[in-house]
């Protein structure tokens, strides 16, 4: 691994960017979750949205880079959103994207916006309009939509008609946006259905967003692709079109997602962040929201989120250390291996000293995992959060 002393790019500039980088965490990451076979309970699991926010605040406290928490409605539904937002501020947090849920009610068995029943479609649209009100109540500007809609059997429904229904429903939701608000439209390669998925890929999401207007952008989930997919190509294309609204960072080996981002393929995460850096998309003005979307089954939840933030930071730091001049010169000269070597030099650099200095400059411990363990917070909430119903994926 290359030592940081060997890097010739502007370290001070890289540190300045890293000091400003923020990553949004998901409320549902702190609840119990599992596979189709088992949900494992853990001591100290939050029982309500307030306790989820308190846990999320621990991640920000030790990383200095996770000041926003996404909510999922109705999982995080409360009577007083002003109070919830105020509590988040007290914890040093703000509310990020609001995620809709149109995949758990029995009526959504055949889909939500794509459902053949107009009454069910109207219910799904109404839920999203309610989510817009929640979004405004907590001071957010982003409504994130993932549709579980699809079919299991050929002939079960008209593929084309379902696309028309999705388009119509999205148009109704989009019409409810105010200035400065966005729809972030996610896609998923497959699941929960087996034959067709109504928004299975970035192209389908992009088609719908382009039809809706400038306030609709694509969410790229790093775990929602077929094995071997060149995700950084998708990133580059969406950035080129100005339609990459957000990331859902996670990792997977074979299918689906929810492993800690960068755990399966850290080089892929680096390549993705290289495209981000090249496009200048770390600048908040470009509107790309960096988020985690993970549900931790067997690992401790708060440390898992801390590690995920650290992994994104490390990939970003390495991307910032790419010698852009040398890379461009090698590319222009047709020096295939030379260009690749420039990327590999950056990837093989140990950036932990840089990030330690960035954290220490903020008055934080250089090692966020160690710092969290030293707080005793995990033991404290395990003793306090007794009784009630622990939050879980879908609770």
N, C-alpha and C positions, 0 to 999 in steps of 0.2 A: 504494500500500500504506500502510495506517495505521501511524503511528509508535507505539511502545509508550507514549510519554509521553501520548498521547491517550486511553489506556484508563482507565476509571474504576472497574473492579472491583478486588478486593484482589489485587495482584500478589504480595505476600508469601505469601498463602495458596496461590496458584497455584504458586509456587516450591517450597513445602513439599511439595505433592503430587508435583510433577515429580521432586523429589529422591528420593522413595521409589518411584517407578514402576520396575518391572522387566519385561523382555521376554525370553522364553526363545528360544534359538537352536537350530537343528536340526543334528545331527552331519553329516547327509548333504549339507548345503549346502557343505561344504568338500571333498567329493569331486568327481570328474569327472562331468559329466552332459551330456545333450544332447537332441536331438529324436529322432524315429524314424529319422532319416537319418544322424546322425553324433554321436559323443561326442568332444568336443575335449579333449585332454590339456593340462595346464598345468604349468609347473615348480613344484616344491615341494608338489604335491598330497599330502595325507596318505596313508600306507600302512597305517594301522591306527587303531583307536579312540583310542589315546593321542595320536597326532598330530592327530586331529580335535579332541580336547578342548583341546590346546595352541593350536590355531588359534582355537577358540571363545573361549579365555581372552584372546586379543588384542582381541577385540571388547569384552569387558567392561573390559579395562584402559584403553581410551581413551574409552569411553562412560560407564562406571560404572553401567550400567543393564541388563547382560545376564549375570547371575550363574548362569544355569542353562542346561544343554545337554540336549536330548532325544536319546535313543538309539533306534535302529531294530534290531530283532532279526529275522533273524540277521545283518544287515549289521555290527552292532557286537558280535557275540558274542565273548566272551573266556572263558578258563578260570577266571580269578580276578576276580570282580566286586568283591570287597572291595578288591583292589589298584587296580582301575580307579577306584572311588569315592574311595579315598584319594588317588590321583593328581589327580583332579579338585579335591579340596579343596586340595591343594598349589598348584594353579594358580588358586586363588581362585574355583572353580566348584563347583556341586553338580549332581547328575544330576536332570533333570526327568522329563517323561513318557516312558514306554516305549511305543514304537510296534511293533505286531505286523506281520507280513508273511505273508499267505496268498494271494499273487497271483503268485508266481514259480515255484513247483514245477510240474512237468508235470501232476501229479495235479489241479491246480486249474484245468485247462483249461475245465471246465464249472462252475466256482465252488468256493467253500470251504464256508462254513456253509450255503449254498443248494444245494450239489451234490446231485444225485439219488442219489449213491452214499453210503450210510451210513458206509462205511469212510473215505471222504475227509472227510466231515463230522466224524467222530471225530478224525481227524488234525488238523483245523483247531482244534477245541476244545482238544485237548491242547497245541497250540502256544501258545494264549492262556494256558492254565494255567501253562505253562513261563514265559511272559512275566511272569506275576504273581510267580513266584519270583525272576526277575531284578529286578523292580521292588522287591521287599523287600530283596534283597541290596544294592542301591545306594541305599536309603533314599528311594525315590520312593513316591508314593501314587496315581499316575494311569496307567491303561492306556488308550492311545489306539488305537481300532480304526477302520480304513478297509477296507471290503470292496470289492474290484474285481468282485464277483459280478454277473453279468447274462447276457443272451442276445442273440444276433445275428439270429434269425429268428422270426417269428410261428409259434407252434405248437411251437417247439423244446422248451419246457418249460411247466409250469403256473405262471402268475404267482402265483396264490394259494398253491399248494403251496410255492413257493420262499419266500414270506413266512413261512409256518408253519415251515419249516426254519430260517430265519434266527432267528426268535423262539425256537425250541427251543435252538439253539446258544448264543444270547446268554444264555438262562436258565441254562445249564450253566456258562458263564463267570462270570456274575454270582454264582452260588452259591459260587464260589471266592473272592469278595472277603472281606476282613476289615474290621473297623470302621475308618473313616477313609480307606478306599480307594475309588477311583471308576473307573468306565468312562466314557471320553469317546468318544462315537460320532459319527464323521464321516460326511458325505454328499458325493456328487458327482453333478452334473447328468447327465453322460454320460461315457463311456470307462471301461474299454477296450472295452466291448461297445456295440452299435449299436441294438438294438431295445428292450431293457429294461435298466435298472440296478436292482439290488435295494434299494439305499438311495440314491435319486436326489435327495432334497430334505430340507429341515429338518422338514417335516411327518412324513415316514416315520421319520426318526431320532427325532423326539419321541414318536411313537406307541410305538416300541419301548422308549424310555427310560421312558415313563410306565408301561408294563407291567412293566418290570423292578423299579423302585423308586427311592428317593431317591438312591441311589448311582450312578445312571446319568444323564449329562447330555450335551447336544448340543455337538459341535464345529462352529463356523461357519467355513468356509474362504471367505475373501473372493473367491477366484477361481472358486468352484464354483457358479456361477449362470448362468442364461440372460441374454443381453444385455438391459439395461433393468430387471432385477430391482431392486426397492427393498430393498437389503440392510439398511439401518438400520431398516426396518419389522420385519424378521425379528429383528434384535437386540433391539428394544424388546419384541417379543412373547415371546421366550425369557427375557428379563430379568424380564418381568412374571410369568412362570410359575415363575421360579426354576430354569430348566433350561439356562441358558447356562453351560457348563462351561469352554469355552476358545475362543480364536480361533486359526486358522491364517492369519496375515497374508501376503498376496502381492498381485499385481495381474495383470490381463490385459486385452487389448483385445477379443478376439472370443470365445475359449473357453479352457478349462483355466486354468492359473495359472502361477506361478513367476517372473514379473517382480518386480522390487523393489516392495514395498508402497508405494502412493501415487504410483508413477511414471506410471500411466495416467490416474488420476482422483483427484488429491489432495483435491478437494472432497468426493468420496464418503467418503474416509477421515475427513475432518473431521466429516461428518454422522454417521458411525458412532460416532466418539469423543464426539460431542455427546450421543448417546443413552446412552452409557456414563456420562458425567459426570452427566447428569440423574438417572440411576438410582442414583448413588452407587457404581457398580460398580468404580471404581478401588480401593475398599477391599478389601484381600486377604481380609477376613472373608467377603465374598460369594462367594469361590471361583472367580472368572473368571481363567483363566490366559491371559496374552497371549503368544502364540508366533509365531515366523516359520516358514513352511513354503515354502522356496524352493530351487530347484536352479539354480545359475548356469552357463550354457552358454558364453557368450562374454565375460562380464565377470569381472574379478578377484574371487575369492570372498570374501576377508576384507573388503575395502573395500565390497563389495556388501552384506554383512551389517551393516557399520557404518552405511552409508547407510540401510538399512532401519530400523534402530533409531532413527536420527535422524529419519526421516520419521514414525514413529509418535509420537515425542516432540513433534515440531512440531504434528502434528494434535491431540495431547492438549492441548498448551499453548493452542492456539487455542480448543479446546472449553472449557477452563477460564476463558477470558476472555469467554465469552458473558455478557452482563448478564442474569442470570436474572430479576431483578425487572422490567426493562424488557420482556423477552420475554413474561413472564407477563401483564403489563399490556396489552400490544398484543394478545395472543391473546384475553384476556378481553373487550377492547373490539371485537374483530372487525377490528382494523387489519391487514389481510392484508399489505400492503407494509411497514408499520412493523415487524411481527414478522420478516418476511424480512430487512429491513435490519439488525436486531439481529444475526442470524446472519452476514450478509455483512460487517458491521463486524468481527466477531471473526475471520472467515476471512481477511480482507484485512489483518490486523495482522501486522507483522513480529515474530515471536516469537523470532527467533534471538538477540537480546540477552538475553532472559530465560534461555534455555537455556545461553548462554555463562556467565552468572553462576552458574547452578546447577552447571555443571561445574567452574568455577573454585573454587567453595566446597568442592568435594570434592578439590581439589588437582589437577584435570585440566586439560588444554589445552582452550581454548574450541572448537577445531576438531578433532574426532576423526579426520577423514580425514587432515589434515595431520600430526597427532600419530602416527598409525600409520605413515605414510610415513617419518617421521623416525627410527623405531626400527630400520629396516633389516631387520626380521624377514622380509619377503618374499624379500629377496635371500639371507638366511641359510639359510632352509629350502630354497630352490631349489638351493643348493649342497650342502646336507647330505642331502636326501632323494633319493638316487640309488640305483637298484637296488630290488629287491622289486616288488611290484605296487601301483600306485596305486589308492586307493579310488575307486570309481565308484558311480553310482546303480545299486544292485542287486548290487554286489560284496560 
